[in-house]
Structure formats: C-alpha cells, structure tokens
Amino acid sequence: MVKYILKRLLQSLITVLLVLSVVFFLLRMMPSDYFFTEDELIKFTEEQKYAKLERLGLMEICKTCGGKGMVEDKACPNCREGDAASGTGYRNRSVFAQLGDFFYQMVEMRVFNAKGKEVKTATPVALPAYLSQKAGGTDPFEGTLKEGYSVRACFNLGKSIRLEKGQYVTDVIAQKMSVSMEIGLIALAISLVLGVVLGVLQARYKDGVFDHIGTGYTVVVNAVPRLVIYTVIMIAGSSLFALPMRYDATAANPDLTKVLPIVCLSMASTAGYMLWTRRYMVDELNKDYIRLAKLKGLSTRKVMFRHVLKNAFVPLAQYLPASVLLTVGGSLLVETFFSVPGMGPELTKAISRYDLNLVQGIVLLYATMGIMGVFLGDLLMTLIDPRIKLTGKGDVR
C-alpha cells in the first residue's frame, strides 16, 4: 500500500508539472503586448517596454552588441527588428530558460511584519538561493528583520498583470477560493445527505409513488437548462421568502444572501446522488447475498443500511474527494448569476483580459485538484471496502 501511495503521488506530481509546463509554453507563444496593461501600452516608450520584458524574464540584453543595438556602426543582426536602423539591444530568452526560472522561483522567502503583512522593502529570495546562502553562513535578510518580523516560505506564481494588477496570483486565488469553498462545501453537504437518503428511499420503495416523484425530479433537473432553473429559484425565493437576489458580503445579514446560490448549487448534485444511489442499491438488492440475508430473518432496515447501502456507497465514494476538492473551483453559472465573487468566473475573466499569469495559476490549481481527487477517491474506496485492493500481481489496480 505504501509503495502504491508513493508511486501514485509521484505520478500525480509529474502529471501536474507536465500540465503546467504545457500551459506555460502555450502562454509564452502569445504576443508580448499581453504582458502590459492598456495604460502601459499607451504610455511606455519602446525602451521602457523592453526593460519591463527583461524584468519579467521574457527578454535579455543582447550579448552581441551589449545592449547598444549597434555593432561597428551597423545595426546588430541578433537584435534587429525588420528594417530598423539599429537593433533593440534586447533579444528573446529561450522558453526553456523562462520555464527553469519559473520553477526555480516557485517557492520564495518573504519577510512579514508582526501583523502578518508582507514587508515591501524586503526583496523576496528564491528558496534554493536562500538555503544556499544560509548554508554558506550568510543571511540574505540581515539588517531587514526587525522585532516581530519573520521570514516565511511562500508559493510564487507571479503577479496578476491586468485583472488584479500588482497582486500575487496566489493571493488572488486564495481570496476567491475561500468564497467558493464556503458555499460549495455547504451545498455539497446538503446534496450528499439529501441525495443519498432520497436515493435509498427510492430503492426501498421501488416503482412506488415516491420513486416516480424522485425520478421525475432527476429528469427535470437534468433536462431543463440550468439558467431557467436558477431564474425560477431566484424569483420564487425573492417573492415568497424575501431572500436577496444577489450575493453581498457587506449586507446586514450576509448569510441570507448565500441561501439562493447554495440552493442552486445543491440541486443538480442532489439529483445526481439520488440517481446513482438508487441505481447501485437496486443492483445490490438483486444479488444472492441479500436474498440469503432476508431468508435468515434480518429486518428490511438492517438489510438496507447494514449491507446494501454500505456496498452501494463504494462507487459514490470514489468521486467524493474530487467533489470536495473541486468546490474551490466554484461554479461559473451560479457565481455569475448571483454575482458571487468566487473562483467560478475568474478563469474566463482572466482569459478575456489576457492575464496570463493568473490563467497559469488557475489551470495549475484545477489540474492539481482533479488529479489529487482521483487519487484520494481510490484510497477512500479501500477504507470503506477492505476487499478492494489497489495493487495486485504486477502492481496493477
């Protein structure tokens, strides 16, 4: 088991790094103008643009001309663009070199004051460089640390270029993620409890009135467009229960503004859990060991909950960790519809505004959550049902 876990963790890490590398390469194929805000494109001179691209690591000073743009009174051939009379003094850096810098600086050390705020006057230091200097007996932050200051390791994905200009991508994601997780986890808990309980009742009273009502609910939720359902819920909640139609964390009672988004989020998941719980339980009820348990005189309640539900829940458990982790991604439709400032619409906003660093960070988050969700789902199945072995002959599942 330990060998399998370590192997899967290594595979997951490699997969995440490959996904991140592919996204990094694709984004670096975009024109360099997308690394500037609209104001910078208007106000910056060509020299200022090249200087910023050098700071971002996309360009480097031309070694042939030393940044002068001229070699023996002629335009430098290595940094010349088009029919320019002289070279730019800069040349594009290799994408592999940029990727190496990205991974090298992915974890960096920053200084924080006693209130937990980053000290802007202290230049962050990449973790490998920090450890190297500490091992050599020097402190890169010597003279900067005051009483109450501390040095912390921080995940670094760069700064937002356009959408949240100047803010660290990790800070933007953390702020949005907390909102999505709050309403997402509540909705997931409600849908899981309701979906499993109602699915059990459908299987218990198969082909009865309750089963037909539950099946009708599942069909309606899956057939009717989501925006139509959300509109009906919003109008009904507002007119019948006086619930706010928009999410507002600054409202007098902010919890009330979360009710409608949570209801909308839980509806589809509830229908899904009902459908699959009923299906798996009906399959289990037709097996020989259930007939034997009934012949032995076990009550219907014991058969349903001690045997049938336990075995029927195993396939559902595989996807439960992924559902929990992916709540950080939010819901595009729900969060846009109710103006929830979460992660749901953040990726589309970042793409539409060409905020490349933010796109890169969100894709990394989604890839990590998806891969780890599958891995944790496999482990959860083995805990619920010890008969399931993740490894066997030849170390295959």
N, C-alpha and C positions, 0 to 999 in steps of 0.2 A: 504493500500500500504506500509506504513512504517513498519507495523508488518511483512508483507511478505518479505520486503527487509532485515530486521534484521534476520528473520528466515533463509533465503537463505544464507546470509553471514555467519551465524553460521554453517549451514550445509556445506558450502564450506570450512570453516576453519577446521572443524572436518575431512572432507574428505582428505584435503591436509595433515593434521597431521597423519592420518592413512596411507596414501600412503608413507609418509616419514618414518614412523615407520617400515613398512613392508620392505622397501628398506634397512633401517638401519640394521634390523635383518638379512636379506639375506647377506649383505656385511660382517657382523661380523662372518658369517659362513665360510668365506674364510680363508685359512691358514695365519698365522701371517707373513709369509715371504713377503706377498704382501704389508706390511706396511713399507718396506725398499726399498731403491733404490738398483740397481745392485751393485754399489760400496760398499754400506754399508753391503750387504750380504757377500761380499768377505772379507772386511777389519775388520768388527766388530767381537769382541770376543763374546762368549755366554753371558758373564756378561753385555757387552755393549748393546746387543740386548734386554735382559730382562729389562735393565734400560730404554731404549727408549720406550718399550712397556708399562712400568709403567708411563712414562711421557705422553704417548698418552691415558692413562686411560684404556688400554686393560688388564693390569695385576696389581696386588697389592702384597705388601710384605706379605708373609705367616705369619699369626698370630700364628700358632702353634710353629714354630721354630724362629720367629722374624727375618727372612731373612737369617739365618745362614745355613739352609739346613740340620741341624743335630739336633736330639733330644736324649739326653743321649747317645751320641756316636753312634747313629744309624741314618740312612737316614730318614729324615722327611717323614712320609707317605702321607702328604697332598700336598707336592710339589715335590715329587719324580717322575721322568720320566723313564719308562722302568726299566732296570737293573742297573741304575746309582748307584754308591756307596754312593752318598749323594743327597739330594734334591737341587732344583734350588734356593730356597729361595723366589720364587715368585709363585703365583697361579693366574689362570684366574679370572677376575672380572665377575660378573653377567652381562649379556647383558642388563637387565633392569636397572642396576646401570649405565651402559655406556649411555643408552638412556636418563636417567634422567640427567646425566651430560651434554649431548648434548643440551637438551632443556634449561637447566639452563644457559648455556654459549652461547646460540644462539644470544643474544644481549649483547655486551660488550662495555665498555667505554675505549676509547683510546685517547692518547694525540697527538695533531698535532701542528706543528710549524706555524709560520706566513706565510710560503709558501704553507701550506696545505699538507705537508708531515708528515707521522707518525714518532713520536719520538721513536726510537727503544729501548732506555734505560728505557722507562717507561713501566712497565708491565701492560697489559690490565687487567681490572677488570670486572667481570660479572655484568650485570645491577642490579640484585637483591642484590648482595653484596655491590655494590656502593651505592644504595639507602638506604640500611640498615646502612652503616657506616655514610652516610650523615645525616640520621635521628638521629644517636647517637652523632652527633656533631663533627665527625672527617672527614677529607678529605683524601682519600686514595692516592691522588696525591700531597699531601702537600710537598713542597720542590722541586717538579719536574717542576711545572708550572713557566716558565719564561715569560718575557714580550712578548706579541704576541702569546703565546701558548694558546691552547683551548682544552677542553675535548668534545669529540663527541661520540654519540651512533652509533655503527657500527654493521651490521648484520654479524654474525660469523658462517661460515660453515667449519671451519678448514682450513688447508693449503694443497696445492697440494703436493702429495707425490712423484710423478715421472714425470708427463708430464711437469709441470711448477714448479719444486721443490722449496719449500720455499715461494711461493706466496700464498696470501689468495685466496681461491676459489672464493669469491665474486669479487675480483679484476680481476681474470682471466675471469670470466663470463662477467663482465662489459665491459672489453676491447673487447672481441669477439662480445658481443651483440651489441655494437654501430655500428660495421661494418655491421652486418647482418640487423639491423634495417634500416640503411641508404639506402641500395639498395633494401631491402624488401618493405619499405613503398613507395618508388618511383615506383617500379614495381606494387604494389597493386593499387596505384592511377591510373596508366596508364591502367591497366587491367580493373579496375572498370568502368572508363569513357568509354573506347572503348567497353567493353563487353556489358554494358547497352545500349549505343547508337546503336551499331550494332544489338543487340537483338531487340530493338524497331523497327528498320528499317526492320528486317526480319519479325516481326509480322505484320508490316504495309503493306508490300508487300508480304504477304504470298503466297507461291507457285510460286513466280516470280523468275527471274534470280538471283537477289540479295540474295534471301532466299536460293536458291540452292547452291550458292557460299559459303554463310555462313555455311550452313550445311556441305558442303564438307570440309571446313576448320576445323570445330569441329571434324569431323570423323577422318581426317588425324592426327590432334594433339593428339587425344586420342588413335589412333591405332598404330601409328609409335612409336617405342621405343624412350625414351627421349634422350638417348645418340646419336642416329642417328640425331635427330633434332638439338641438340646442336652442333654436328660436322659440319653440313651443315651451320648453322648460323655463326659459328666461321670462317669457310673457306670463306664464302661469305662476311662477314664483314671485314675480313682481306684483301682479294684480291680486292674487289670492293670499299671499303671506307677507306682502310688503317687504320682500327681500331686495337688497340693492342689485342693480343690473350690471354693475361694474366693480371690479376688484379695486379696493382702495385701502392701503395700509395705514393711511393717515386719518381714516374716518373715526368717528366717536366710538363705534363698535366694529373694529376691523374684522372680527371673526364672522360677522354676518355677511360680509362681502365675499367670503370664501365658500359659502354654502353652495351657491349655484355652480361654480366651477367644479367643486368636489362631486356634486350630483351628476354632472355631465361626464366627468372622467370615470366615474364608477359604473355608469350604465352599461357601456359596451363590455367592460371586463366582467361584470356580473353575468351578463348573457353568455359570455364565453365559458366561465366556470360552471354555470348551470348545464350548458350543452355537454361539456366533456365529462363532468361528474356523472351525469345521468348515463351517458354512453358507456363509461367504464364500469359503472355499477351494474348496469343491465347485463354486460358481458360477464361479470363475475357471478351474478345470480344464476346464470345458466351452467355454471361449472359443477363438476361432480362433488367437490368437497363441500359446497353449500348444501347440496341435497343431502349429503351424509350428516351434516350438522343439524339440519332440520329433522332428520329421522332419529337422531339421538335425543331429540326433545328440547333443543335450545330455542329460546324465545326468538321471535322475529326481530326484536330490538337488539338482542345480543348478536344475532347473525349479521344484521345490517351494519352495526357500528364496530363490533369487535373483529369481524372478518372481512366483510365486503368493502366497507369504506376504507379500511387500512390498506388493502391491496389496490383498490381503485384510485387512491390518492397518490400512489407512487408515480404514475406518468405525469400528474399535475405538478408534483414536487420538483420534477426536473426543470421546469421553466419558472419556478417561483423565485429563485435567487436572481435570475435575469430580469424578472419583472420588478423586483425591489431595486436593483441597481439602476435600471433604465428609467426609474422615476426622476433621476437627476436630469434626464434629457427633456423632461416636460412634454407637453402636448402642443403641437403647432396650432391646431384648430381651436382648442379650448382656451389657451392662453391668449391667442389673438382675439378671439370672440369676446372674452371678458376683460381684456386689457390687463392681463396678469403679467407683471414684469419678470418673467421667468426665462428658462433656457429654451423653451419651445420655439419661439420665433427668432432666437438670437442667431442661429446659423444662416437662415435666409437673409436676415438683415446684414450680416457680415459679408455674405456673398454679393448681395446687391450693392453694397458700398465698397466692395473690393478691399475689405480689411483682412489682408492675407494672413497676418499673424493670428488674428482671432479665429479665422477659419481653420487654421492649422491646429490650434489648441482645442477647439470643439471637436474636430474629427478625431484627434487623439483620445479625447475623453470618451466619445461614443465607441471607438474601437476597443478601448480597454474595458469598458463596462460590458460590452457584448461578449467578448472573449472570456472574461472572468465569470460572467453569468452562466455560460455553458459549463465551465469547469466546476463551479460551486454546485450547479444543479446535479452533476454526476455524483459528487460527494454526498449530497443530501439524499439521493436515492439509496445509496449504500447504507446510510444511517437508518432510514425508515424500513428498508427491507434487506436484512443481512444476507439473503440468498443471492443478491446481485453482487457479482464480482467484477471489478473494473479491469482486472488483469487475469490472464489465464495462460494457456500454453502459447509461447511465443510473445508474451507480453502484449496481447491484443485484447480489446474490450469485447 
